[in-house]
């Protein structure tokens, strides 16, 4: 298996990221010679990590640019993405939205450092579902550190498979820790 090495260099202050357009002094130059900020670099690496673990993650369940501006809109947009990718039927999508918005007992949420993880267990879920999404502007998810969330991970699993849910959660935590380190370096 070939290993891809990315060489990154800091760019001058005032450069624009080729992906998000943000002006940032921590810009980098990737191996593809396009200028990207540390946040976009971390996002690309997160997607690479997901693509390299197809037994756990479905790389097609990705929303690269959420249009939502509120927590409720973000949840609806993420669930609609699962419906559009044929991961959920329309009716099950409505069940998910209602549960994610109103059934706090069935959901655990971890939010800090620009990351939001929604862990959801529901009897209608047959196989674990994973979706990763990103908001360039960030969305208020009432984080402990009061920072807007920019990267979201939605994990839905059946209640009868706690071992699989634990495996997914552990892998998600590892990926998000790596993302956090990359986006701040």
N, C-alpha and C positions, 0 to 999 in steps of 0.2 A: 504494500500500500504506500503510495506516495504521500509525502508530507508537504503541505503548503505552508510556506513561511511568508509572512507579511512584514515588510520593512516599513516602518513609519517614522516620519521626521516631523518635528514641530515646524509650523509655518509662521510667517510674520503675522503680527496682530492686524486685524482688519480684513483678513481673508474670509471668503464665504464658503460655507460647506456646500458641496455639490448636490447633497441629498436634501437637506432641510433649509438651506439658504441662510442659516444663522451666521452672524459674524462672531467669531470666537478666537481668542488668542491661543487656545489649546488645539488648534487645527492640526491635522495630520495628513500626510501624503501616503496613500496606500500603494501596494504593489501595482495596482491598475492605474496609477498616476492621476487619480482624481482626489481632490482635496476634500476630506471629510472631517467633521468634528469628532471629539472623543465619544460623544453620545451616539452618533451614527456608527462609528467604528464598533462600539460595544454591541449595538443592535445587530450589525452584520455578523459579528462573532457569535452572538446568541443564536441567530438563525442557522449558522453553520453547525453549531453544537446540536441543535434540534435535528437537522438533516442527517447527522451522523449517528443518530439513535432512533432509527425508524421503528424498532420494536416497542418503543415507549411513546414516541411522538409522531403525529401526522403533520408533516411539513406543509400540507396544503391548508391547514387550519390556522392561517396567519392573517391578521389585519394590520398591514404596515402603516396605515395612517387613519386612525379613528377620527371621524368628523365630530363626534360627540363633544359637548362642553360641560355636561353634568354627569354625575355618577349613574343616574337612572338611564340617561341616553347611552352611556358607554355599555351598560349591561345589555340593553336592548340591541345595540349594534353588534355586540359580540355574539349574542345568541342568534341573531339574524344571519350572521356570517356562517354559523354552524348549520343553519337551515339551508342556506344557499349552497353550501358544499355537500349537501345531502347527508350530513352527519346526524341530523334530527329532522323529523317530520314537522309540518306546520303546527299540528296540535301539541306535540311535545315541546316545541319552541315556546308556545304560549305558557305551558306548564312551567318551563324553566324560568321564563321571565317573571311570572307571578311568584315563584318560589324565591328567586334571587332578590327580588325587590321587597317581598313582604314576609317571608318565612326565615327570620334571622336565626331561628333555632337549628335549621338544617345547613347553615352556611358558616364557615369560619373565614375570616378575612385577615390577612396580614398586610399592612401597608407601612412602608418607611423607605427613605432614600430614593423616592421616585418609583418604587415598585409596588404593585398591588397583586396579591394572590387571592383568588376566590376559590375556596375548596367547597364543593357542593356534592352532597349525597342524596340520591333520590331513587325510589324503587322502580321508576320508569326507565332508568338508565340500564341498558343491557351490557354494554362494554364501556370502559373508561373513555372519556372524551377530553381532549386537551386543545386549548386554543391560546395562542399568544397574540397580543395586540400592542400597538404603540400609538401614543398621542404626542405629536411634536410640541404642542403647547402645554400639555399636562391637564389633569382633571382633579378637582378637589375630591378626594376619597376619605377625608377626615383622618389624615395620617397622624401618627404620634408626633412626628417631627414637623407637622404643619406644612410640608412640602407637597406640591401637586404630584400625583402619580403619572408617570409617562410610559411605563411598561406594565402590561397586565397579563396575568396568567390565569386562565379559567380551567379548573380541573373538576370534572364531573365523574362520579363513579357510583356503581351500584352498592347498596349497603351490605350486600352479602359477600363482598370481596375486600375486607379490610387490609389484607396483606398486599394486594395490588395497589390499593390507594396509598398505603405507606411507602411502597416502592416509588410510585409516581411523585409523591410529596417530597421524598428525600432527593430524588433526581432534580426536581424543580428547584428545591432549595439550593442545591449545588450550582445549577445553571444561573440562578439569580444572584448568588454571591459572586460568581465569576463576572456576571454582567455589571454588578455594582463596582467591583474592582476596576474593570476596564473603563467604565464611563467616568471614573474620577481620576484616572491616571493621565 
